[in-house]
Amino acid sequence: MNQHPSRQPLPRAQILAERAFSTLDRFLHIEAVSGIVLLVAAAIALIWANSSFSASYHDLWHTPFSIGIGTYVFSQSLHFWINDALMTVFFLVVGMEIRREIHEGALSNFRLAALPLAAAMGGVVAPALIYLVFNSAPPNSAGWAVPTATDIAFAVGVLALLGRSIPGNVRVFLLALAIIDDIVAVLIIAVFYSGGLDYSGLLIAALGIIMVLGLQMIGTTSAYAYVLPGAVLWIGLLQTGAHPTLAGVVLGLMTPVLPGRMKKPPLMLASEAINTFSHLNKQDASPNYLAEPVKQLKRAQRELMAPVTRIQIALHPWVAYGVMPLFALANAGVTLDGVDLAMGGSQSVLLGILLALVIGKPFGVIAASWLVVRLGWCVLPPGLSWGGISLVGLLAGIGFTMSIFIATLGLADPNLLGAAKLGVLLASLTAAIVGLSWGYLYKKRHK
């Protein structure tokens, strides 16, 4: 009697392929790797923009890209689609991170949130003030928010390079601070970097929100069902004059933090599906009969996790290895010959951002943390010393993605924008090197 195909040993090629894909999956979830990919993308952009092919770099991002049906066509540059559309996915993940932390993480109660909240606010106020010392007059002053943000991917990636000997609470503190930083950055974008609002767009945005709430009320948990309402919300915000990427934050904050309600618990559904597999296997049934239990098992697997967790895990590789490197490639290409530091206050913009991120960020984080501990509003968590807070403060000076994003919104003059981007790149690199150096010293002291 021939052996059933499902019981034959797997071919060696298949085993090797499965191992390769498993290794690749683990690789894609290593935070240090995503930070390196982001750095490589920025380096490529800088080299490309300053090579003999620099014209092709700038021409590429101004290439028009259109979508439409019939006579309804929406055409924008490739740069717009990356900064205003793809970055919405990045902000969606940010919104979901904030939602999770408010529900069960470092922002779930005041005692837990007090220290990172104070540190984050200090890390926003001090850099902004330092920048304004050098750039008090417009149009330079419009870039005051550029050095206030922390790049989560880069900062956590650099921290991961230091290895597991760094106490876990240092990483938790950095994540909480960076998330609060993102909340502040989102509010800054919404309040200070959105143009005069066209309130007719609010009706379209409200329709998108109502569609989301309607789907949630009828128990729809598939992420694909929310693409259309999300697009409606994005179009509405675009029409209002607010930055459309805020649609991602709104959707992220609306994502449920608990699994959806089902007639049967997910574990029971999974158990029934496995029992069906076992029964059909004993009968040597045709693989066609396995379709229904496979669907049931997939549904159970999907509903085991809350949507906010499941979607964030699914989007992480796409954001870390797609959206953010593309953003870096499209925005980090500063043509050095095109930045005249002697003209229009460009030098003060660069210097203000550099000092604000490298000095202002750690000073603000450490000083605000010391103040709230001194006042007795909170205590340092176990494993988090002042050396650890100093390390977080230094790494918080890595602004990159969010800082460059704010710079593109606040500084319209190409020369000032180029100086700001250059300042962010230099400051982020300096903060990473200084943070790594201090981190290795900190590690030796805690061995």
C-alpha positions in Angstrom: 0.0 0.0 0.0 1.4 3.4 -0.9 2.1 5.8 1.9 -0.3 8.8 2.2 1.3 11.9 0.7 0.9 13.8 4.0 2.9 11.2 5.8 5.9 11.1 3.5 9.1 12.8 4.8 9.5 16.4 3.7 11.9 17.0 0.8 15.2 18.4 2.0 14.6 21.5 -0.2 11.3 22.2 1.6 12.9 21.8 5.0 15.7 24.3 4.1 13.2 26.7 2.6 11.1 26.6 5.8 14.2 27.2 8.0 15.3 30.1 5.7 11.8 31.8 5.9 11.7 31.2 9.7 15.2 32.8 10.1 14.1 35.7 7.8 10.9 36.3 9.9 13.0 36.5 13.1 15.5 38.7 11.4 12.8 41.2 10.3 11.6 41.6 13.9 15.1 42.5 15.3 14.8 46.2 16.1 18.6 46.8 15.6 18.3 45.6 12.0 15.5 48.0 11.2 17.6 50.9 12.5 20.5 49.8 10.3 18.3 49.5 7.2 17.0 53.1 7.9 20.6 54.3 8.3 21.6 52.6 5.0 18.6 54.2 3.2 19.6 57.7 4.5 23.2 57.1 3.4 22.2 56.0 -0.1 20.0 59.2 -0.3 22.9 61.4 0.7 25.4 59.8 -1.6 22.9 59.8 -4.5 22.0 63.5 -4.0 25.6 64.5 -4.0 26.8 62.4 -6.9 26.9 63.1 -10.6 23.4 61.6 -10.7 21.9 64.1 -8.3 19.5 65.4 -10.9 18.0 61.9 -11.3 17.5 61.8 -7.5 15.4 65.0 -7.4 13.6 64.2 -10.7 12.5 60.8 -9.3 10.6 62.2 -6.3 8.9 64.9 -8.5 7.6 62.2 -10.9 3.8 62.5 -11.0 1.8 59.5 -9.9 -1.9 59.4 -10.6 -4.8 57.3 -9.4 -8.4 57.6 -10.6 -11.5 56.1 -12.2 -12.8 57.6 -15.4 -12.6 61.4 -15.3 -11.9 61.4 -11.6 -8.1 61.5 -11.4 -5.9 62.5 -8.4 -2.3 63.3 -9.5 0.5 64.1 -7.1 4.3 63.7 -7.0 5.9 60.5 -5.8 7.2 62.6 -2.9 3.7 63.4 -1.9 2.6 59.8 -2.0 5.4 58.8 0.3 5.2 61.7 2.8 1.4 62.1 2.9 0.1 58.6 2.1 2.6 55.9 3.0 3.5 57.7 6.2 -0.1 57.3 7.3 0.7 53.7 7.8 3.6 54.7 10.0 1.4 57.0 12.0 -1.2 54.1 12.2 1.4 52.0 14.0 2.3 55.0 16.2 -1.4 55.4 17.1 -1.8 51.7 18.0 1.4 51.8 20.2 -0.1 54.8 22.0 -3.4 52.9 22.4 -1.7 49.8 23.8 0.4 51.8 26.3 -2.7 53.7 27.5 -4.6 50.5 28.0 -2.1 48.3 29.7 1.4 49.7 29.5 3.5 52.6 30.8 0.7 55.1 30.3 -2.1 53.1 32.0 -1.9 55.0 35.3 -0.3 58.2 36.6 2.3 56.5 38.9 3.7 54.5 35.9 3.4 57.4 33.4 4.7 60.3 35.6 8.4 59.6 35.1 8.4 59.1 31.2 5.8 61.8 30.9 7.9 64.4 32.7 11.1 63.2 30.9 9.4 63.5 27.5 8.0 67.0 28.3 11.5 68.1 29.4 12.9 66.6 26.2 10.4 68.6 24.2 10.7 72.0 25.9 14.5 72.2 26.3 15.3 71.5 22.7 12.6 73.9 21.5 14.0 76.7 23.7 17.6 76.1 22.6 16.5 76.2 18.9 14.6 79.5 19.5 17.7 81.1 21.1 19.4 80.8 17.7 16.3 81.3 15.6 13.9 83.7 17.3 12.8 85.5 14.1 10.6 84.1 11.3 10.9 82.2 9.0 13.6 80.3 10.9 11.4 80.2 14.1 8.9 78.0 12.3 11.3 75.1 12.7 11.1 75.2 16.5 9.5 71.8 16.7 12.0 70.0 14.5 14.4 69.0 17.4 11.5 68.0 19.8 10.9 64.5 18.3 12.6 61.1 19.0 12.9 58.4 16.3 11.6 55.2 18.0 13.1 52.8 15.4 16.5 54.4 15.5 16.7 55.0 19.2 15.5 51.5 20.2 17.7 50.0 17.4 20.8 51.6 18.8 19.8 50.5 22.3 19.4 46.9 21.0 23.0 47.1 19.7 24.2 47.3 23.3 22.8 43.8 24.0 20.8 42.2 26.7 23.0 43.3 29.6 21.1 46.7 29.6 18.3 46.4 32.2 14.9 45.8 30.7 13.4 48.9 32.4 15.8 51.1 30.5 14.2 49.9 27.2 10.7 50.3 28.7 11.5 53.8 29.8 12.9 54.7 26.3 9.8 53.2 24.6 7.4 55.1 26.9 9.3 58.4 26.4 9.4 58.0 22.6 5.7 57.2 22.5 4.8 60.3 24.6 7.2 62.2 22.3 5.2 61.0 19.3 1.9 62.1 21.0 3.4 65.5 21.4 4.7 65.6 17.9 1.3 64.6 16.5 -0.4 67.4 18.5 2.2 69.9 17.3 1.6 68.9 13.7 -2.2 69.1 14.2 -2.1 72.5 15.9 0.9 74.3 14.4 1.6 72.8 11.1 -1.8 72.4 9.5 -2.9 75.3 7.3 -6.2 77.3 7.5 -8.8 74.6 7.9 -11.5 74.0 5.3 -14.3 72.8 7.5 -16.2 71.1 4.7 -13.6 68.4 4.8 -14.6 67.6 8.4 -17.9 66.2 7.2 -16.0 63.7 5.0 -13.6 62.9 7.9 -16.6 62.4 10.2 -18.1 60.0 7.7 -14.9 57.9 7.8 -15.0 57.8 11.6 -18.7 56.8 11.5 -18.0 54.0 9.1 -15.2 52.7 11.4 -17.6 52.8 14.4 -20.3 51.1 12.4 -18.0 48.2 11.4 -16.8 47.9 15.1 -20.5 47.8 16.3 -21.3 44.9 14.0 -18.2 43.0 15.1 -16.0 43.3 12.0 -12.5 42.3 13.0 -10.8 41.9 9.6 -8.3 44.7 9.0 -9.1 44.8 5.3 -12.6 46.0 6.0 -11.3 49.2 7.5 -9.2 50.3 4.5 -12.1 52.1 2.8 -13.2 54.0 5.9 -9.6 54.9 6.5 -9.3 56.2 3.0 -12.4 58.3 3.5 -11.0 59.7 6.7 -7.6 60.5 5.0 -9.4 62.3 2.1 -11.4 64.3 4.6 -8.4 65.4 6.5 -6.5 66.3 3.3 -9.4 68.5 2.2 -9.6 70.3 5.6 -5.9 71.3 5.3 -4.8 69.2 8.3 -2.0 66.9 7.5 -3.7 63.7 6.2 -1.2 61.4 8.0 -3.1 62.2 11.2 -5.8 59.8 9.9 -3.4 57.0 10.8 -3.2 58.2 14.4 -7.0 58.5 14.7 -7.5 55.0 13.3 -4.7 53.6 15.6 -6.4 55.2 18.7 -9.7 53.7 17.6 -8.3 50.1 17.2 -9.9 47.8 19.8 -7.6 46.6 22.6 -9.7 43.5 23.3 -10.4 40.5 21.1 -13.8 40.6 19.3 -16.8 38.8 20.6 -17.6 35.4 19.1 -20.3 32.8 19.5 -17.6 30.4 20.5 -14.2 31.2 22.2 -11.3 31.1 19.8 -9.6 28.3 21.8 -12.8 26.2 21.4 -12.9 26.9 17.7 -9.2 25.9 17.4 -9.8 22.7 19.4 -12.8 21.7 17.2 -10.8 22.4 14.0 -7.9 20.2 15.3 -10.3 17.4 16.2 -11.7 17.6 12.7 -8.2 17.3 11.3 -7.6 14.3 13.4 -10.8 12.6 12.4 -10.4 13.3 8.7 -6.8 12.1 8.9 -7.9 8.7 10.3 -10.3 8.3 7.5 -7.6 9.1 4.9 -10.0 11.8 3.6 -9.4 14.0 0.6 -7.5 17.3 1.2 -10.6 19.1 -0.1 -12.5 18.3 3.1 -9.9 20.2 5.1 -10.9 23.6 3.6 -13.5 24.3 6.3 -11.5 23.4 9.4 -8.5 25.3 7.9 -10.8 28.4 7.7 -12.0 27.8 11.2 -8.5 27.5 12.5 -7.4 30.7 10.8 -10.4 32.5 12.2 -9.6 31.2 15.7 -5.9 32.3 15.3 -7.0 35.8 14.2 -9.4 36.3 17.1 -6.9 35.0 19.8 -5.2 38.4 19.8 -6.7 41.9 20.1 -6.8 43.8 16.8 -4.5 46.5 18.2 -1.8 43.8 18.8 -2.5 41.6 15.7 -2.4 44.5 13.2 0.6 46.1 14.7 2.6 42.8 14.5 1.5 42.4 10.9 2.4 46.0 9.9 5.7 46.1 11.7 7.9 44.6 8.9 6.2 46.7 6.2 6.7 49.9 8.2 10.3 49.1 9.4 11.6 47.8 6.1 9.3 49.6 3.6 7.7 52.8 4.7 10.5 54.3 6.8 13.4 53.4 4.5 11.4 54.9 1.6 10.8 58.0 3.6 14.5 58.3 4.4 15.4 57.7 0.8 13.0 60.4 -0.4 13.9 63.0 2.3 17.4 62.5 3.5 19.0 63.4 0.2 20.4 66.8 1.0 22.5 68.2 -1.8 25.4 69.8 0.2 26.3 72.2 -2.6 22.7 73.4 -2.6 22.8 74.5 1.1 24.4 77.9 1.6 25.0 78.2 5.3 25.9 81.9 4.8 22.5 82.8 3.5 19.2 83.5 5.1 20.1 82.2 8.6 20.7 78.6 7.4 23.7 78.3 9.7 21.7 79.2 12.8 19.0 76.6 11.8 21.6 73.9 11.5 23.4 74.9 14.7 20.1 75.3 16.6 18.9 71.8 15.6 22.3 70.2 16.3 22.7 71.7 19.8 19.0 71.2 20.6 19.1 67.4 19.8 22.6 66.6 21.1 22.5 68.7 24.3 19.0 69.9 24.8 17.3 66.5 24.6 19.5 64.7 27.3 19.5 67.8 29.5 15.7 68.1 29.3 15.1 64.4 29.9 17.5 64.2 32.9 16.5 67.5 34.5 12.8 66.8 34.3 13.2 63.3 35.6 15.3 64.5 38.5 12.7 67.2 39.4 9.7 64.8 39.6 11.7 62.3 41.6 12.9 65.0 43.9 9.3 66.3 44.4 8.3 62.8 45.3 5.8 62.4 42.4 7.4 59.1 41.4 10.4 56.9 42.1 12.9 55.2 39.8 11.7 51.7 38.7 13.9 48.8 39.7 16.9 48.5 37.3 16.6 52.1 36.1 19.4 54.2 37.6 20.4 57.7 36.7 23.0 56.2 34.4 20.2 54.5 32.5 18.2 57.7 32.4 21.2 59.5 31.0 21.5 56.8 28.3 17.9 57.2 27.3 18.4 61.0 27.2 21.3 60.7 24.9 19.5 58.3 22.6 16.4 60.5 22.6 18.5 63.0 20.6 18.1 60.7 17.6 15.3 62.7 15.8 15.6 61.5 12.2 12.2 60.3 10.8 9.8 62.5 12.8 12.2 65.5 12.9 12.7 65.5 9.1 9.0 65.1 8.7 8.3 68.2 10.8 11.0 70.1 9.0 9.3 69.4 5.6 6.1 70.9 7.1 7.5 73.9 8.8 10.3 75.2 6.6 9.2 76.2 3.1 12.5 77.8 2.0 14.6 75.1 0.3 17.8 76.4 1.7 16.5 76.4 5.3 14.9 73.0 4.8 18.2 71.6 3.5 20.0 73.1 6.5 17.4 71.6 8.9 17.7 68.1 7.3 21.5 68.3 7.5 21.3 69.4 11.1 18.9 66.5 11.9 21.2 64.0 10.2 24.4 65.3 11.9 22.6 65.5 15.3 21.1 62.0 15.0 24.5 60.5 14.1 26.2 62.3 16.9 23.6 61.3 19.4 23.8 57.7 18.3 27.6 57.6 18.7 27.6 59.4 22.1 24.8 57.2 23.3 26.6 54.0 22.2 29.8 55.1 23.9 28.0 55.9 27.1 26.0 52.7 26.8 29.2 50.6 26.7 30.5 52.3 29.8 27.1 51.8 31.5 27.2 48.1 30.5 30.6 47.6 32.1 29.4 49.1 35.4 26.4 46.8 35.5 28.2 43.5 34.7 
